[in-house]
Amino acid sequence: MVMSSYDVAIIGAGIVGCSAAWVLNRRGLRVAVLEKGRVGGEQSSRNAGFIRQQGRDLREIPMARRALALWRQISAEVATDIGFRDDGVLAPTSDAVQLEKMRRWAVLAAQAGLHSRVISREEVSAFVPRLIGDYEGGLFTADDAWAEPDLATEALADLVRARGVVVHERCVAKRIVTQGAHVSGIETEAGFIGAGRVIVTAGVWAADLLAPFRVSLPLNDLRVSLACTEPFDHGLTHPIWLPDVLARPRKDGGLTIGPGTDGPFDFDISPRGIRLAPRFVPALLKRPSGVRINLGRHFIDDPRRRSAYRGDDASRYDAIRVPEPEPTAAIIDRCVAALRRRFGYGAELRIARRWAGRIDVTPDALPVVDHLPQHPGIVLISGLSGHGFGAGPALGEMAAELAETGACSLPRADFSLDRFEKKYFLTAESVL
Ligand SMILES: Cc1cc2nc3c(=O)[nH]c(=O)nc-3n(C[C@H](O)[C@H](O)[C@H](O)COP(=O)(O)OP(=O)(O)OC[C@H]3O[C@@H](n4cnc5c(N)ncnc54)[C@H](O)[C@@H]3O)c2cc1C
């Protein structure tokens, strides 16, 4: 990369960073994206691929709706087929109380312009004929969407590159450089680059990058295990989200599978995790069986990896470029068992690959979309809490607007950074 000066530098080439670059480039700004590993190497290539509006915290709905519109544009503009489809995601339930919650949520969501509806048990059967068991009904949103995450992020990065954005891989951003309130650029492992504004879309690493600015960003990470099957005649035409398993039809004819609405996800204890744990108590109490708490190597590895940012020892960067968290075999086995039980699959369901990713979670499971208070030229998009693939393009657009004009066209008052200072305990409000 030619080390020079840009209007905006973005740290992190996940779906949010690439989306921000896409928007800024269309507005005629000179943009560089710095990525410590490879495009989409962390969450953005590892997720389940749901572009879901339904069941969200109502405060996220405007963002989810906008994201869908942008996904349609992205899928039309990129050069490859990213497996984007927007004809509905279904969450069936056999629990009458949960169905009632879904019904109440759908009424409120309708006021925000979302056309989710509760469907009857007969409609569930007609929609997913292979589903075995007695279901009370389900929540269905006809324009919820999905795409292949690894293809999508890569294709968007290729698109912005072709339009003149510099996407610099294997380039650790070490420090954001400021002079008084102003941003002057970023010190990277390849040298200094000048930029008057910086967007931080660094996933689970955001708090480390912002540590010198002493902001309160209570970001924990959860390890989520997923798998995909070999292609087989699974009979699913749409993604489905059940309490114990999710399944999404893949472009290659297989399914991506993983834990359902009830989890479980892994919380690997680290010193940082312990420090932040009290703030996550309300979330834990809401779904006590949804999180498995593990004490293991992460306790030592996590602080060691995170300290790699602070030094100048480039040999330590390889440990943080593209982390490969271990998937939990027991979770995948449970998902496979749930699929066999619920869909009657036999030996034809064969696992082709398992993987895991770490998601950046806030206590209220809402994102942070804000400037740093002392440095308005630093924009932070963080804490996407497992929703950021679907919402990614809208979050990227909000980041771009904040960086360019200091304001956003979508509401963001609930996504402010200072909410963590104003209130110690915050709770998530989603229905799924
Ligand atoms: C297993 C799993 C399943 C999920 N399923 C879904 C789903 O179905 N639907 C949904 O909407 N969301 C889902 N999510 C969440 C979603 O994937 C994320 O919210 C979203 O991808 C976050 O995008 P991002 O661009 O903010 O972060 P990331 O994709 O994590 O990208 C951040 C990037 O920043 C880079 N970086 C960090 N620090 C630096 C630095 N100092 N210098 C340079 N680069 C740096 C990293 O290398 C990384 O590539 C899931 C996540 C996981 C892990």
The ligand as an ORCA input file, in Angstrom:
! r2SCAN-3c Opt
* xyz 0 1
  C     -20.673    -18.264     14.837
  C     -21.367    -16.959     14.612
  C     -22.676    -16.950     14.120
  C     -23.301    -15.711     13.862
  N     -24.508    -15.705     13.215
  C     -25.044    -14.516     12.812
  C     -26.201    -14.496     12.001
  O     -26.733    -15.527     11.582
  N     -26.721    -13.283     11.656
  C     -26.147    -12.110     12.066
  O     -26.662    -11.037     11.746
  N     -24.995    -12.103     12.784
  C     -24.433    -13.283     13.162
  N     -23.271    -13.301     13.862
  C     -22.649    -12.017     14.229
  C     -21.968    -11.377     13.034
  O     -21.158    -12.298     12.365
  C     -21.133    -10.184     13.514
  O     -21.926     -9.330     14.328
  C     -20.597     -9.366     12.348
  O     -19.990    -10.193     11.407
  C     -19.602     -8.358     12.894
  O     -19.015     -7.710     11.808
  P     -17.825     -6.724     12.066
  O     -17.403     -6.240     10.748
  O     -18.218     -5.729     13.104
  O     -16.712     -7.600     12.819
  P     -15.749     -8.765     12.335
  O     -16.307     -9.555     11.223
  O     -15.359     -9.508     13.565
  O     -14.522     -7.968     11.758
  C     -13.648     -7.230     12.559
  C     -12.329     -7.231     11.822
  O     -11.454     -6.304     12.447
  C     -10.151     -6.790     12.319
  N      -9.320     -6.107     13.307
  C      -9.492     -6.100     14.651
  N      -8.535     -5.354     15.233
  C      -7.763     -4.875     14.242
  C      -6.617     -4.047     14.209
  N      -6.069     -3.556     15.323
  N      -6.036     -3.762     13.015
  C      -6.577     -4.236     11.864
  N      -7.666     -5.042     11.840
  C      -8.259     -5.343     13.014
  C     -10.315     -8.281     12.575
  O      -9.241     -9.029     12.086
  C     -11.623     -8.578     11.884
  O     -11.456     -9.076     10.578
  C     -22.622    -14.493     14.164
  C     -21.318    -14.529     14.667
  C     -20.683    -15.735     14.873
  C     -19.260    -15.743     15.367
*
